[in-house]
């Protein structure tokens, strides 16, 4: 696995977790 692929994977994981966190914060506010 090269460094570029690792960076892409890491970034995708970060993006996914941040999106989940945003949804978790938004849902109680919306209700």
N, CA and C atoms as a LAMMPS dump frame, in Angstrom:
ITEM: TIMESTEP
0
ITEM: NUMBER OF ATOMS
93
ITEM: BOX BOUNDS ff ff ff
-5.0000000000000000e+02 5.0000000000000000e+02
-5.0000000000000000e+02 5.0000000000000000e+02
-5.0000000000000000e+02 5.0000000000000000e+02
ITEM: ATOMS id mol type element x y z
1 1 1 N 0.85 -1.201 0
2 1 2 C 0 0 0
3 1 3 C 0.89 1.257 0
4 2 1 N 0.67 2.136 -0.95
5 2 2 C 1.505 3.334 -1.003
6 2 3 C 0.92 4.459 -0.14
7 3 1 N 1.704 5.491 0.051
8 3 2 C 1.314 6.58 0.962
9 3 3 C 0.049 7.283 0.467
10 4 1 N -0.065 7.449 -0.851
11 4 2 C -1.221 8.163 -1.392
12 4 3 C -2.518 7.419 -1.085
13 5 1 N -2.498 6.108 -1.262
14 5 2 C -3.686 5.297 -0.979
15 5 3 C -4.036 5.376 0.499
16 6 1 N -3.004 5.35 1.347
17 6 2 C -3.239 5.434 2.795
18 6 3 C -3.894 6.756 3.145
19 7 1 N -3.38 7.843 2.53
20 7 2 C -3.938 9.176 2.799
21 7 3 C -5.397 9.237 2.367
22 8 1 N -5.684 8.68 1.195
23 8 2 C -7.054 8.701 0.676
24 8 3 C -7.986 7.932 1.609
25 9 1 N -7.535 6.766 2.057
26 9 2 C -8.333 5.952 2.98
27 9 3 C -8.59 6.708 4.27
28 10 1 N -7.525 7.306 4.807
29 10 2 C -7.623 8.047 6.07
30 10 3 C -8.605 9.2 5.937
31 11 1 N -8.497 9.922 4.804
32 11 2 C -9.375 11.068 4.586
33 11 3 C -10.831 10.619 4.474
34 12 1 N -11.056 9.507 3.766
35 12 2 C -12.416 8.99 3.61
36 12 3 C -13.001 8.606 4.964
37 13 1 N -12.181 7.976 5.81
38 13 2 C -12.654 7.577 7.141
39 13 3 C -12.991 8.804 7.972
40 14 1 N -12.128 9.816 7.898
41 14 2 C -12.356 11.057 8.648
42 14 3 C -13.665 11.698 8.197
43 15 1 N -13.842 11.778 6.877
44 15 2 C -15.046 12.398 6.323
45 15 3 C -16.29 11.658 6.806
46 16 1 N -16.236 10.327 6.747
47 16 2 C -17.382 9.506 7.146
48 16 3 C -17.737 9.74 8.612
49 17 1 N -16.725 9.72 9.471
50 17 2 C -16.979 9.872 10.91
51 17 3 C -17.519 11.266 11.21
52 18 1 N -17.003 12.281 10.514
53 18 2 C -17.478 13.638 10.771
54 18 3 C -18.924 13.795 10.302
55 19 1 N -19.274 13.15 9.185
56 19 2 C -20.657 13.209 8.707
57 19 3 C -21.599 12.538 9.701
58 20 1 N -21.184 11.406 10.256
59 20 2 C -22.012 10.712 11.248
60 20 3 C -22.196 11.59 12.478
61 21 1 N -21.105 12.264 12.889
62 21 2 C -21.173 13.124 14.058
63 21 3 C -22.142 14.282 13.786
64 22 1 N -22.088 14.847 12.57
65 22 2 C -22.986 15.944 12.227
66 22 3 C -24.438 15.493 12.295
67 23 1 N -24.725 14.323 11.77
68 23 2 C -26.098 13.802 11.8
69 23 3 C -26.558 13.613 13.236
70 24 1 N -25.659 13.11 14.08
71 24 2 C -26.003 12.861 15.475
72 24 3 C -26.335 14.184 16.175
73 25 1 N -25.601 15.243 15.828
74 25 2 C -25.837 16.557 16.444
75 25 3 C -27.124 17.169 15.885
76 26 1 N -27.348 16.988 14.586
77 26 2 C -28.495 17.624 13.944
78 26 3 C -29.823 17.02 14.397
79 27 1 N -29.894 15.698 14.533
80 27 2 C -31.185 15.044 14.779
81 27 3 C -31.903 15.553 16.037
82 28 1 N -31.239 15.72 17.187
83 28 2 C -31.967 16.251 18.351
84 28 3 C -32.393 17.699 18.128
85 29 1 N -31.581 18.459 17.408
86 29 2 C -31.919 19.864 17.167
87 29 3 C -33.153 19.97 16.277
88 30 1 N -33.219 19.089 15.264
89 30 2 C -34.351 19.123 14.334
90 30 3 C -35.642 18.786 15.071
91 31 1 N -35.562 17.79 15.969
92 31 2 C -36.743 17.403 16.731
93 31 3 C -37.052 18.485 17.746
